[in-house]
Amino acid sequence: MTYCLAIALDEGLVFCSDSRTNAGADRVSTYSKMHRFAFPDDRSLVLLSAGNLATSQAVVAQIHRDLEAGESAPIRRAQYVADVADYIGDLIAKESAKYSAAGGPGAELDASATFILGGQIIGHEPELYMVYPEGNHISASQTHPFLQIGETKYGKPILDRIIRPHTPLETAFRCAIVSLDSTMRSNVTVGPPIEVLFYRKDSLQAHEWYAALDESHPYLAELRQSWDDNVRRAVELLPNLEMSFLERQ
């Protein structure tokens, strides 16, 4: 399992992902789920992946092979980020079908993968899409400016409460990392390093800011402790529940 999220802000796009691909009593593996495709002054795209690792690796590998064609590659000639989402969807459906078929009759092999694609192409606004295993996709919106894939439930509450398109960048970064950390605490199949990236609107560069935070990173440790302390303090400050009120009900 994995957990990735992306946020569409007025200032640009925030991406955050974990790196764990396998967890067990005697084995923990990591693999980056954040893939960047940037062509300065023309387009900048970020792809986050979740699901079957063979399928997601095959999709990313095919994108790189197609890029060998230069300007004629689908990512290079697409006019809109939505067109790139269609291209990614076709690759996902093709690879999922191939690996599912390899399982043989009656085999229960889940070869599905889901992606988040975000970025900007010159002349257009930044866009953010979730691309499903079937190949179709949905976009982020003003009323729902973030997208999640993988193990989404533990990290969603803070995003629901805080994230809006006008949310300041620094606040969005903190929320994204807390969202990942909350998920790691509740699900061992999600783990560090945490990768976090910001693309600034209209920059058309690879990224404005990027960091990879491993388990021992001092900022992650400080943020985790601060979040724990302040959650406990917030609970203590909640209005008292008067027993007389309960008796009246």
C-alpha positions as CSV (number, residue, x, y, z in Angstrom):
1,M,0.0,0.0,0.0
2,T,1.0,3.6,-0.4
3,Y,-0.3,7.1,0.1
4,C,0.1,10.1,-2.2
5,L,-1.7,13.4,-2.3
6,A,-1.6,16.6,-4.3
7,I,-3.1,20.0,-3.6
8,A,-4.2,22.7,-6.0
9,L,-3.5,26.2,-4.5
10,D,-3.9,29.6,-6.0
11,E,0.0,29.8,-5.7
12,G,0.6,26.5,-7.5
13,L,0.6,22.8,-6.9
14,V,1.8,20.8,-3.8
15,F,2.7,17.1,-4.2
16,C,3.5,14.7,-1.3
17,S,4.1,10.9,-1.3
18,D,5.5,8.1,0.8
19,S,8.1,5.6,-0.4
20,R,7.2,2.3,1.1
21,T,6.3,-0.6,-1.3
22,N,6.4,-3.6,1.0
23,A,6.1,-4.1,4.7
24,G,6.4,-7.3,6.8
25,A,8.1,-8.9,9.7
26,D,11.4,-9.3,7.9
27,R,11.3,-7.0,4.9
28,V,10.7,-3.4,4.2
29,S,11.3,-2.0,0.7
30,T,11.2,1.6,-0.6
31,Y,10.6,3.0,-4.1
32,S,10.0,6.6,-5.1
33,K,6.4,7.2,-6.3
34,M,7.1,10.8,-7.4
35,H,8.1,11.2,-11.1
36,R,9.0,14.5,-12.7
37,F,8.9,15.5,-16.4
38,A,10.0,19.0,-17.0
39,F,10.8,20.9,-20.1
40,P,11.7,24.4,-18.9
41,D,9.7,27.4,-20.3
42,D,7.2,25.0,-22.0
43,R,5.7,22.5,-19.5
44,S,6.3,20.9,-16.1
45,L,4.5,17.7,-15.0
46,V,4.6,15.6,-11.9
47,L,3.2,12.0,-11.6
48,L,2.4,10.2,-8.4
49,S,1.7,6.5,-8.4
50,A,-0.1,4.0,-6.2
51,G,-1.1,0.4,-6.6
52,N,0.6,-2.6,-8.3
53,L,4.3,-1.7,-8.5
54,A,4.9,-3.7,-11.7
55,T,2.1,-1.8,-13.5
56,S,3.2,1.6,-12.2
57,Q,6.9,0.9,-13.1
58,A,5.8,-0.2,-16.6
59,V,3.8,2.9,-17.2
60,V,6.6,5.2,-16.1
61,A,9.1,3.2,-18.2
62,Q,6.9,3.5,-21.3
63,I,6.6,7.3,-20.8
64,H,10.4,7.5,-20.8
65,R,10.6,5.3,-23.9
66,D,8.1,7.4,-25.7
67,L,10.1,10.5,-24.8
68,E,12.9,9.2,-26.9
69,A,10.9,10.3,-29.9
70,G,11.5,13.9,-28.9
71,E,9.0,16.6,-29.8
72,S,6.6,14.0,-31.1
73,A,6.2,12.2,-27.8
74,P,2.7,12.4,-26.3
75,I,3.8,14.4,-23.3
76,R,5.7,16.9,-25.5
77,R,2.9,17.5,-28.0
78,A,-0.1,17.5,-25.7
79,Q,-1.8,20.9,-25.6
80,Y,-3.5,20.4,-22.2
81,V,-2.6,18.5,-19.1
82,A,-5.9,16.7,-19.6
83,D,-4.5,15.3,-22.8
84,V,-1.5,13.9,-20.9
85,A,-4.0,12.4,-18.4
86,D,-5.7,10.6,-21.3
87,Y,-2.3,9.3,-22.5
88,I,-1.5,8.0,-19.0
89,G,-4.9,6.4,-18.8
90,D,-4.3,4.5,-22.0
91,L,-1.0,3.2,-20.7
92,I,-2.5,2.2,-17.3
93,A,-5.3,0.2,-19.0
94,K,-2.9,-1.5,-21.3
95,E,-0.4,-2.5,-18.7
96,S,-3.1,-3.6,-16.2
97,A,-4.7,-5.8,-18.8
98,K,-1.3,-7.4,-19.7
99,Y,-0.3,-8.2,-16.1
100,S,-3.8,-9.4,-15.2
101,A,-3.8,-11.8,-18.2
102,A,-0.4,-13.1,-17.0
103,G,-2.0,-14.3,-13.9
104,G,-3.8,-17.0,-15.9
105,P,-7.4,-18.2,-15.7
106,G,-8.9,-18.0,-12.3
107,A,-5.9,-16.2,-10.8
108,E,-6.7,-13.4,-8.5
109,L,-4.0,-10.9,-9.5
110,D,-4.7,-7.2,-8.9
111,A,-2.5,-5.4,-11.4
112,S,-4.3,-2.1,-11.1
113,A,-2.6,1.2,-10.5
114,T,-3.9,4.7,-9.9
115,F,-2.0,7.9,-10.6
116,I,-2.2,11.6,-9.8
117,L,-1.0,13.9,-12.6
118,G,-0.4,17.6,-12.1
119,G,1.4,20.4,-13.8
120,Q,1.1,23.2,-16.3
121,I,1.6,23.6,-20.1
122,I,2.5,27.0,-21.4
123,G,-0.6,29.1,-22.2
124,H,-2.8,27.3,-19.8
125,E,-3.6,27.2,-16.1
126,P,-2.1,24.5,-13.8
127,E,-4.2,21.3,-13.7
128,L,-4.5,18.4,-11.4
129,Y,-6.0,15.0,-12.2
130,M,-6.6,11.6,-10.7
131,V,-6.2,8.9,-13.3
132,Y,-8.0,5.6,-12.5
133,P,-7.0,2.0,-13.4
134,E,-9.7,2.0,-16.0
135,G,-8.1,4.9,-17.8
136,N,-10.6,7.6,-17.0
137,H,-9.8,10.6,-14.8
138,I,-11.3,13.4,-12.6
139,S,-9.9,16.8,-11.8
140,A,-9.4,18.8,-8.6
141,S,-11.9,21.7,-8.2
142,Q,-12.3,24.9,-6.2
143,T,-14.6,23.0,-3.7
144,H,-12.3,20.0,-3.5
145,P,-8.8,21.2,-4.2
146,F,-6.9,18.1,-3.2
147,L,-6.6,14.5,-4.5
148,Q,-5.5,11.4,-2.7
149,I,-4.5,7.9,-3.8
150,G,-3.6,4.7,-1.9
151,E,-4.3,4.6,1.9
152,T,-6.3,7.8,2.0
153,K,-8.6,7.6,5.1
154,Y,-6.1,8.4,7.9
155,G,-4.7,11.6,6.3
156,K,-8.0,13.0,5.0
157,P,-9.4,14.8,8.1
158,I,-6.8,17.5,8.3
159,L,-7.1,18.2,4.5
160,D,-10.9,18.5,4.8
161,R,-10.6,21.0,7.7
162,I,-7.8,23.2,6.4
163,I,-7.1,23.0,2.7
164,R,-8.7,25.6,0.5
165,P,-7.4,27.1,-2.8
166,H,-6.4,30.2,-1.0
167,T,-4.5,28.3,1.8
168,P,-1.0,29.7,2.2
169,L,1.7,27.6,0.8
170,E,3.5,27.0,4.1
171,T,0.3,25.9,5.7
172,A,-0.5,23.5,2.8
173,F,3.0,22.0,3.2
174,R,2.6,21.4,6.9
175,C,-0.9,19.8,6.3
176,A,0.5,17.6,3.6
177,I,3.3,16.3,5.8
178,V,1.0,15.8,8.8
179,S,-1.4,14.0,6.6
180,L,1.4,11.6,5.5
181,D,2.7,11.2,9.1
182,S,-0.8,10.5,10.5
183,T,-1.2,7.7,7.9
184,M,2.2,6.3,8.7
185,R,1.3,6.1,12.4
186,S,-1.9,4.2,11.6
187,N,-0.7,2.0,8.8
188,V,2.7,0.3,8.7
189,T,2.5,-0.2,4.9
190,V,3.0,3.5,4.4
191,G,6.4,4.8,5.3
192,P,9.3,7.2,4.8
193,P,11.1,8.8,3.1
194,I,8.4,11.4,2.5
195,E,8.8,13.3,-0.7
196,V,7.3,16.8,-0.9
197,L,7.4,19.1,-3.9
198,F,6.0,22.5,-4.8
199,Y,5.4,23.8,-8.4
200,R,4.8,27.6,-8.6
201,K,2.1,28.7,-11.0
202,D,3.5,30.0,-14.3
203,S,7.1,29.1,-13.5
204,L,7.2,26.3,-16.1
205,Q,10.3,24.9,-14.2
206,A,10.9,21.5,-12.7
207,H,9.9,22.6,-9.2
208,E,10.1,25.6,-6.9
209,W,11.0,23.5,-3.8
210,Y,11.6,19.8,-3.2
211,A,12.6,17.8,-0.1
212,A,12.9,14.1,0.9
213,L,12.3,13.5,4.7
214,D,13.5,10.2,6.1
215,E,12.5,8.9,9.5
216,S,15.3,10.6,11.3
217,H,15.0,14.0,9.6
218,P,14.9,16.7,12.4
219,Y,12.1,18.6,10.8
220,L,9.8,15.6,10.6
221,A,10.6,14.7,14.2
222,E,9.8,18.3,15.3
223,L,6.6,18.5,13.3
224,R,5.4,15.1,14.7
225,Q,6.1,16.1,18.3
226,S,4.4,19.5,17.8
227,W,1.3,18.0,16.2
228,D,1.0,15.4,19.0
229,D,1.4,18.1,21.7
230,N,-1.1,20.5,20.1
231,V,-3.7,17.8,19.4
232,R,-3.6,16.8,23.1
233,R,-3.9,20.5,24.1
234,A,-6.8,21.0,21.8
235,V,-8.7,18.1,23.2
236,E,-8.1,19.4,26.7
237,L,-9.5,22.8,25.7
238,L,-12.8,21.4,24.2
239,P,-16.0,22.5,26.0
240,N,-16.8,20.4,29.1
241,L,-19.6,17.9,28.7
242,E,-21.9,18.6,31.6
243,M,-23.5,15.6,33.1
244,S,-26.7,17.5,33.8
245,F,-27.1,18.0,30.0
246,L,-26.8,14.2,29.4
247,E,-29.4,13.5,32.1
248,R,-31.9,15.8,30.5
249,Q,-31.6,14.0,27.2
